Amino acid sequence: MVGYKFMGKAHSHAYKDVGMFFELDADVSMQAICGRDKDGVQAAAEKFGWSSYETDWQRLINRDDIDLIDVNAPSNAHKEIVLGAVKAGKHVFCEKPLALTLADAREMLQAAEQSGVKHAICFNYRFLPAVQLAKQILTDGQIGDIHHYRATYLQDWLADPDFPLAWRLNKEVAGSGSHGDLNAHCIDLARFLIGDFERVVGHSKTFVHKRPIPASSQGLTAVASDETGDVTVDDATSFLAEFKNGAMGTFEATRFAYGRKNYQTFEIYGSKGALRFNLERLNELEVYFKDDPPHLQGYRTILVTEGVHPYTANWWPPGHTIGYEHAFIHLVYEYIQSIVNGSDFAPNFYDGVQCQQVLEAVDQSIEKGAWVRVEEV
Ligand code: SOE
């Protein structure tokens, strides 16, 4: 694994727990974790349960006791490490967004396809039981033809103008702000649930242009120093979309929505009913069926915690909820099984490229002030 901060912890936890709750056709051995700071990575290795550590990713990818490389370092490091890893014949699991640009993402997909390794991207929210249930309901046709897809991803950790200039606010490191960090998830879920995008038009804003440079940072928290630096990414990006199936979409991502902590929602309205999901209540799915008897019509909230629901039988007795970290475990389970059994895995780098194409189409539409067809990007 390359990276040992917030995502390094989430992914390590997944590898550690997956064999305890799921029947895997292979043993998972956490061989080595890599980071540039020797003391930091050594401490992470001990705490997260890795057998060894490296401070040079080139050494890591050339080790012959390693089959799979997990890349969760900041976004500007993805491309070089992924290209090196696939060249060394390793399977690669990469955090989102896949790359800083669509051109880079395409290069990474091509390299992975040519080398024949199994590639995966961390669109973790696909693997929540409620999202999987939504997918089942849609596939079974119970919502009918889709008219509207409404997505939001609202957070508030940057609403305070004194919050330090974390790496997620630096375009050279992160690629973009709320757009690549949050809209990327919403775009992927929309593609997963209702299909591909036809055209988009967006707008974005940076509300706070200068912030204190961090003295130290950890996950989404940071301590300010006395110096300030420039914010070079968007604080909020919204866009309208039209899908290939004719559905209308609205997407809204911001880190300036006070009181919204990790408020990722989707609402889907079709010819036979509707679905609503909110990540802040991730064990629930709201559904409405127009064919319910008239006197019983209304939204019902399904508690997605019964053995009949996706993945839940592997966890606790019925009614016992799961959390944010479980989606990573489900993803890692499916991915490892696909490597061992040679089956297809999604989301993979193709999905990473498709997502990046929509992100870039939105950026272009903002520059032009006009709709952009996604295929033309
Ligand atoms: C921070 O905005 C963040 O941790 C994202 O980087 C993740 O991808 C998202 O799942 C939660 O919020």
Residues whose N, C-alpha, C, O or C-beta is under 5 A from the ligand:
A	BS01	SOE	D181
